[in-house]
Amino acid sequence: MSTIYFDSIFSDEIRRKHLYDGQVFVFSPCASAIALCDFARGMVEEAFAPLDPREAQHSLPVEKYVDILAQLKPAFIHHPESKQLIQGILKESGCDLSKTYFDVPRLRTATSDRYLTAGIAYAFHPHRDTWYSAPQCQINWWIPVYDITPENAMAFHSRYWSQPVKNTSRDYDYAQWTKESRKNAAQHIKTDTRKQPHAEETLEMEPQLRLITQVGGMILFSGAQMHSTIPNTSGYTRFSIDFRTVHFDDVIAQKGAPNIDSACTGTSLGDFLRGTDFYPITDTLLLSTTNNLL
């Protein structure tokens, strides 16, 4: 990563090319992203009422906190409004909705001072999403729901864009993760014993880059970027939203970031839905393959 583009006016095609080359894009809040944050805050504040969600960790036993998140997060993920607002974000960002596929948005929490770092509020070690069976053409979209600071943001570790890292992705199977580990997240409170890809060598955490955006501001980066959840020392829980996109033409042409060290099994492509009508990309791929055989 050598360049950060702020409020770029590139077409989506050119933007994707730069993302596949390791560059990062930052955008000011758009109307749909602000609406998505407003919607998420409404759900969050209702779930934690009468407490301030950013400070609720200081008033609740961790088990109660987990119970709240176990209800809140799936409700946000599967709410029809969440998908509709993602449609708006993609449209405002210049994406072709008929070719752009997205996975459902996740509501993330990063609590302060190691209150909860496992399971449903997992604090991600340095990793590439491609270690988790993400396609090489995956683009990550990250949005803060409340104000963030350098003490509760996320970090990019740009030196590893072109530097392979020995890791355990060879042991990761996406189908098995989806079947067994994903749904058990709320059971992991003190420690997280689920098998997830990790580096097998000591990584240098510096230099690192922390990008601070406004509420509703968007950070776009390749799924092959090395990034991590930094230890939150702000005293406030960070709430953020992320979702991922792939472009159908890039999937077919096998375009994307170079794979320098991922060896996982399976693919998360089956999670992606077409921007126009939420039609699964796997069904479209099957239809495309069938038509090519006729």
Solvent accessible surface area in square Angstrom, and as a share of the most:
residue,aa,sasa,rsa
1,M,42,0.19
2,S,100,0.65
3,T,49,0.29
4,I,49,0.25
5,Y,51,0.19
6,F,133,0.55
7,D,74,0.38
8,S,24,0.15
9,I,176,0.89
10,F,77,0.32
11,S,64,0.41
12,D,19,0.10
13,E,118,0.53
14,I,73,0.37
15,R,9,0.03
16,R,24,0.09
17,K,119,0.51
18,H,42,0.19
19,L,0,0.00
20,Y,18,0.07
21,D,72,0.37
22,G,0,0.00
23,Q,25,0.11
24,V,0,0.00
25,F,0,0.00
26,V,13,0.08
27,F,29,0.12
28,S,56,0.36
29,P,36,0.22
30,C,25,0.15
31,A,74,0.57
32,S,16,0.10
33,A,0,0.00
34,I,77,0.39
35,A,39,0.30
36,L,0,0.00
37,C,1,0.00
38,D,69,0.36
39,F,46,0.19
40,A,0,0.00
41,R,56,0.20
42,G,41,0.40
43,M,36,0.16
44,V,0,0.00
45,E,77,0.34
46,E,141,0.63
47,A,38,0.29
48,F,3,0.01
49,A,66,0.51
50,P,136,0.86
51,L,58,0.29
52,D,54,0.28
53,P,6,0.04
54,R,84,0.31
55,E,76,0.34
56,A,1,0.00
57,Q,9,0.04
58,H,113,0.50
59,S,72,0.47
60,L,33,0.16
61,P,86,0.54
62,V,17,0.10
63,E,87,0.39
64,K,99,0.42
65,Y,0,0.00
66,V,4,0.03
67,D,84,0.43
68,I,22,0.11
69,L,0,0.00
70,A,32,0.24
71,Q,140,0.62
72,L,8,0.04
73,K,19,0.08
74,P,58,0.37
75,A,48,0.37
76,F,0,0.00
77,I,27,0.14
78,H,123,0.55
79,H,73,0.33
80,P,83,0.52
81,E,64,0.29
82,S,0,0.00
83,K,34,0.14
84,Q,96,0.43
85,L,24,0.12
86,I,0,0.00
87,Q,39,0.17
88,G,19,0.19
89,I,0,0.00
90,L,0,0.00
91,K,147,0.62
92,E,88,0.40
93,S,18,0.12
94,G,52,0.50
95,C,15,0.09
96,D,73,0.38
97,L,34,0.17
98,S,56,0.36
99,K,68,0.29
100,T,5,0.03
101,Y,1,0.01
102,F,0,0.00
103,D,8,0.04
104,V,24,0.14
105,P,0,0.00
106,R,36,0.13
107,L,3,0.01
108,R,63,0.23
109,T,7,0.04
110,A,9,0.07
111,T,7,0.04
112,S,0,0.00
113,D,94,0.49
114,R,188,0.69
115,Y,53,0.20
116,L,3,0.01
117,T,34,0.20
118,A,4,0.03
119,G,4,0.04
120,I,27,0.14
121,A,3,0.03
122,Y,39,0.15
123,A,40,0.31
124,F,52,0.22
125,H,34,0.15
126,P,23,0.15
127,H,7,0.03
128,R,5,0.02
129,D,11,0.06
130,T,3,0.02
131,W,0,0.00
132,Y,31,0.12
133,S,4,0.03
134,A,12,0.10
135,P,19,0.12
136,Q,47,0.21
137,C,5,0.03
138,Q,3,0.01
139,I,7,0.04
140,N,7,0.03
141,W,4,0.01
142,W,11,0.04
143,I,0,0.00
144,P,0,0.00
145,V,0,0.00
146,Y,17,0.06
147,D,109,0.57
148,I,12,0.06
149,T,55,0.32
150,P,66,0.42
151,E,77,0.35
152,N,6,0.03
153,A,1,0.01
154,M,12,0.05
155,A,0,0.00
156,F,1,0.00
157,H,2,0.01
158,S,30,0.20
159,R,91,0.33
160,Y,5,0.02
161,W,31,0.11
162,S,89,0.57
163,Q,65,0.29
164,P,77,0.48
165,V,2,0.01
166,K,132,0.56
167,N,12,0.06
168,T,32,0.19
169,S,1,0.01
170,R,126,0.46
171,D,74,0.38
172,Y,8,0.03
173,D,44,0.23
174,Y,23,0.09
175,A,71,0.55
176,Q,102,0.45
177,W,31,0.11
178,T,58,0.34
179,K,147,0.62
180,E,79,0.36
181,S,21,0.14
182,R,85,0.31
183,K,153,0.65
184,N,45,0.23
185,A,18,0.14
186,A,33,0.25
187,Q,139,0.62
188,H,29,0.13
189,I,43,0.22
190,K,156,0.66
191,T,96,0.56
192,D,36,0.18
193,T,111,0.65
194,R,32,0.12
195,K,142,0.60
196,Q,12,0.05
197,P,1,0.01
198,H,77,0.34
199,A,30,0.23
200,E,69,0.31
201,E,75,0.34
202,T,131,0.76
203,L,23,0.11
204,E,97,0.44
205,M,82,0.36
206,E,112,0.50
207,P,89,0.56
208,Q,44,0.20
209,L,53,0.26
210,R,90,0.33
211,L,19,0.10
212,I,79,0.40
213,T,17,0.10
214,Q,121,0.54
215,V,39,0.22
216,G,0,0.00
217,G,1,0.01
218,M,4,0.02
219,I,1,0.00
220,L,1,0.01
221,F,5,0.02
222,S,0,0.00
223,G,0,0.00
224,A,6,0.04
225,Q,0,0.00
226,M,1,0.00
227,H,16,0.07
228,S,4,0.03
229,T,28,0.16
230,I,8,0.04
231,P,108,0.68
232,N,11,0.06
233,T,89,0.52
234,S,29,0.19
235,G,23,0.22
236,Y,105,0.40
237,T,2,0.01
238,R,16,0.06
239,F,1,0.00
240,S,0,0.00
241,I,0,0.00
242,D,15,0.08
243,F,0,0.00
244,R,43,0.16
245,T,6,0.03
246,V,3,0.02
247,H,17,0.08
248,F,26,0.11
249,D,63,0.33
250,D,4,0.02
251,V,22,0.13
252,I,91,0.46
253,A,59,0.46
254,Q,167,0.74
255,K,118,0.50
256,G,25,0.24
257,A,4,0.03
258,P,78,0.49
259,N,86,0.44
260,I,57,0.29
261,D,25,0.13
262,S,19,0.13
263,A,63,0.49
264,C,34,0.20
265,T,73,0.42
266,G,51,0.49
267,T,69,0.40
268,S,11,0.07
269,L,25,0.12
270,G,41,0.40
271,D,45,0.23
272,F,1,0.01
273,L,29,0.15
274,R,53,0.19
275,G,0,0.00
276,T,67,0.39
277,D,80,0.41
278,F,63,0.26
279,Y,86,0.33
280,P,43,0.27
281,I,0,0.00
282,T,59,0.34
283,D,62,0.32
284,T,20,0.11
285,L,40,0.20
286,L,122,0.61
287,L,100,0.50
288,S,30,0.20
289,T,75,0.44
290,T,59,0.34
291,N,80,0.41
292,N,122,0.62
293,L,146,0.72
294,L,172,0.86
